[in-house]
Amino acid sequence: MKKKFHYNRRSFIQASLVTGLGLSLNLYSCSKSVAAPEGEPEIPDTGKEDDKLRITGVDLPVRIDLGKGAELRIEGKGFAVGDQLIFEALPNKCTVEAKTVTPEDVVLVLPADILSGSYKISVKRGSQTFLLGTTVLNLYFNTNIPDKAGMTVKGVVYAAGVGLANVVVSDGFEVAKTDENGIYYLPSAKKGKYVFVSIPGNYEVAATMNAPQFFQRLNQPANIVEIKDFELHAVNNEKHTVMVLGDMHLAKRTDDINQFQKGFLPDVNKTIQSYKGAGNKVYALTLGDMTWDSYWYTNNYALPQYLSEMNKIEALVFNTMGNHDNDSKFTIDWDAEEKYRDIIGPTYYSFNLGKVHYIVLDNIEYLNINDARNYNTKIVENQIEWLKKDLATITDKNTPIVIAMHAHLHTNPSLDGSGNETTSYRISNAADFVNALKGFSKVHVLTGHTHINYNVETDDKPHIMEHNTGAVCATWWWTGNVGYAGNHICKDGAPGGYGIWEMQGRELKWKYKAIGEQEDYQFRAYDLNQVHLTKDKYAPAYVGGEWNTYATEYANPNKNNEVLINVWNYDKGWKVEVTENGLPLMVNRVRMRDPLHIISYSAQRLNRNAVPTEDFVTTLTAHMFKVKASSPTSTLQIKVTDRFNRVYQQTMVRPKGLDYQMK
């Protein structure tokens, strides 16, 4: 049942003038596309005092509570007909024409699309502006919601002037649903200092640039009741696509900003536009480590600078927190997350797109012992309890659940003696996480952190499939750095890239997209007869004695006519087939290192007589396949079929050399 509400107009209540109140976050404003200027225009100094715009006797409260769409009266002397009032919430601003002006005040009607939040208010007349002060606007859809004992946050979730029933609202600890009138109540202790709406399917919220504003700040003491409303806008996102963006690691180093802007951004935006053109609603979802805590202060590159780059992505972006998105000035997890909450928003939350329920978790418990920036991979207890409450609101257990978190749930798979995949849990309290999901039939977990690709599918209940997704930054932007290999490659040999998830109702499909390549680029094949990694060829300037440690299985020549195939997004639903002269060859799954990554990162560092960073060196991976040909010069036909019956093929002419740009 839906009930229509009408807002009540409230008169303006005088309060003392307060200036200098800091803006607390980036907010949506009336004009989404108008960027705020660097500073207000200078008032020309003609030497005549009367030429300068001045408003005296201004009485602007520190906080303004009024109904949405109501008139706002600002007391002051000197306003004139035609004055414009500028409401600026960085990085956007909107301009409102004065409705009426008297010698004592100005009255304006707030735009219907302005949101609650902190604003700097100025008056503009011609080319001159005058700062009136700063205030917090708290706009109500319904000003007559009664209080309830013990309930400290209340409000309405509505769309098109109508309250919406059964919408989930939470403060990160308590979870509630709206009633038939769209009203909710929360007994919030206000620890997280925000409340968020779990956006229902086929709705969206307003955005600041491309950051969806699904949450509102709580700025009163815990014993003061606050009203926080959420306005939604109906859309059709039953058919939607999500760009899954892992590990950007922007830090203003290794030419990362240039590579991000000239490589990743054009690629992902072209992909976004192609899916929009095909009738999809398109969103982006990061997987953490958008920044790098080590360089927040030394390079002056942190979360605000990341936001400026994120806003260039041509889709709404939902963010996930990673270990490197913590503030290294703190040694308590909650405190280290504070800047993320202030600048980005909640560290865990949920939302719906079409028929899919999305959950974002922070599975890093930041320790930072002795400034080591160390951490536990753990979903802390309050999040587990919130997760249970959030999932309890979903009555249909066949609802697809997509959970994003930074660190991987399962370890990088190994192979046993029979070639069977083996793995274990990586998160310390994985059992608690899995138990919370019991009863759901379709759960996909999206993770990053490793800078490699692998998929793990469990046969247990609940049925969980983890997709550990390779990094946007590949090997921390090293291989594409100026003077290095000139490619973009992850530690497992996968190209740097991102996931593409296509949703049609409850049907989910996914793929991995290499930056700078077509979507059908899904594997690379090596002629191992040509893969002999020597110091003289790949690191001639290296003077140390540890070359073989990094060259590993490729330090010695291999003339066995073997071919190695790296299928980076492989899972057990894929099939790899190879024929030679029309005859099938035996394909064996193996766990090996990728030779192209070895020469692209470790060899490049050694050639500069620098020690390769341990976390960056080539990793063993089980998405490798080996075949033995009958001769060193035969041509092979390689056919790879994914679980959705999409076929990828390559005619491999041999001998095939190893080089930095090979496909």
Stockholm file with secondary structure:
# STOCKHOLM 1.0

chainA/1-663         MKKKFHYNRRSFIQASLVTGLGLSLNLYSCSKSVAAPEGEPEIPDTGKEDDKLRITGVDLPVRIDLGKGAELRIEGKGFAVGDQLIFEALPNKCTVEAKTVTPEDVVLVLPADILSGSYKISVKRGSQTFLLGTTVLNLYFNTNIPDKAGMTVKGVVYAAGVGLANVVVSDGFEVAKTDENGIYYLPSAKKGKYVFVSIPGNYEVAATMNAPQFFQRLNQPANIVEIKDFELHAVNNEKHTVMVLGDMHLAKRTDDINQFQKGFLPDVNKTIQSYKGAGNKVYALTLGDMTWDSYWYTNNYALPQYLSEMNKIEALVFNTMGNHDNDSKFTIDWDAEEKYRDIIGPTYYSFNLGKVHYIVLDNIEYLNINDARNYNTKIVENQIEWLKKDLATITDKNTPIVIAMHAHLHTNPSLDGSGNETTSYRISNAADFVNALKGFSKVHVLTGHTHINYNVETDDKPHIMEHNTGAVCATWWWTGNVGYAGNHICKDGAPGGYGIWEMQGRELKWKYKAIGEQEDYQFRAYDLNQVHLTKDKYAPAYVGGEWNTYATEYANPNKNNEVLINVWNYDKGWKVEVTENGLPLMVNRVRMRDPLHIISYSAQRLNRNAVPTEDFVTTLTAHMFKVKASSPTSTLQIKVTDRFNRVYQQTMVRPKGLDYQMK
#=GR chainA/1-663 SS CCCBCCCCCCCCCCCCCCCCCCCCSCCCCSCTTCBCCSSCCCCCCCSCGGGSCCCEEEECCSEEEEETTCEEEEEEECCCTTCEEEEEETTEEEEEECSEECSSEEEEECCTTCCSEEEEEEEEETTEEEEEEEEEEEEESCTTCCCCTTCCEEEEEEETTEECSSCEEECSSCEEECCTTSEEEECCCCSSSEEEEECCTTEEECEETTEECCEEECCSCTTSCEECCEEEEECCCSEEEEEEECCCCCCSCTTHHHHIIIIIHHHHHHHHHHHHHTTCEEEEEECSCSSCGGGTTTSCCSHHHHHHHHTTSSSEEECCCCGGGSCTTCSSHHHHTHHHHHHTCCSSEEEEETTEEEEECCCEEECCGGGCCCEEECCCHHHHHHHHHHHHTCCCTTSCEEEECSSCSBCCCEECTTSCEECCBCSTTHHHHHHHTTTCSCEEEEECSSSSCEEEECCSSSCEEEEECCCTTTTTTCTTSTTSCSSCBCTTSCBSEEEEEEEETTEEEEEEEETTSCTTCCCEEEEGGGCCCCHHHHCTTCCSSCHHHHHGGGSSCCCSCEEEEECTTCCTTCEEEEEETTEECCCEEEEECCHHHIIIIIHHHHTTTCCCCGGGSCCCEEEEEEEECSSSSCCEEEEEECTTCCEEEEEECSSCCCCTTCC
#=GC SS_cons         CCCBCCCCCCCCCCCCCCCCCCCCSCCCCSCTTCBCCSSCCCCCCCSCGGGSCCCEEEECCSEEEEETTCEEEEEEECCCTTCEEEEEETTEEEEEECSEECSSEEEEECCTTCCSEEEEEEEEETTEEEEEEEEEEEEESCTTCCCCTTCCEEEEEEETTEECSSCEEECSSCEEECCTTSEEEECCCCSSSEEEEECCTTEEECEETTEECCEEECCSCTTSCEECCEEEEECCCSEEEEEEECCCCCCSCTTHHHHIIIIIHHHHHHHHHHHHHTTCEEEEEECSCSSCGGGTTTSCCSHHHHHHHHTTSSSEEECCCCGGGSCTTCSSHHHHTHHHHHHTCCSSEEEEETTEEEEECCCEEECCGGGCCCEEECCCHHHHHHHHHHHHTCCCTTSCEEEECSSCSBCCCEECTTSCEECCBCSTTHHHHHHHTTTCSCEEEEECSSSSCEEEECCSSSCEEEEECCCTTTTTTCTTSTTSCSSCBCTTSCBSEEEEEEEETTEEEEEEEETTSCTTCCCEEEEGGGCCCCHHHHCTTCCSSCHHHHHGGGSSCCCSCEEEEECTTCCTTCEEEEEETTEECCCEEEEECCHHHIIIIIHHHHTTTCCCCGGGSCCCEEEEEEEECSSSSCCEEEEEECTTCCEEEEEECSSCCCCTTCC
//
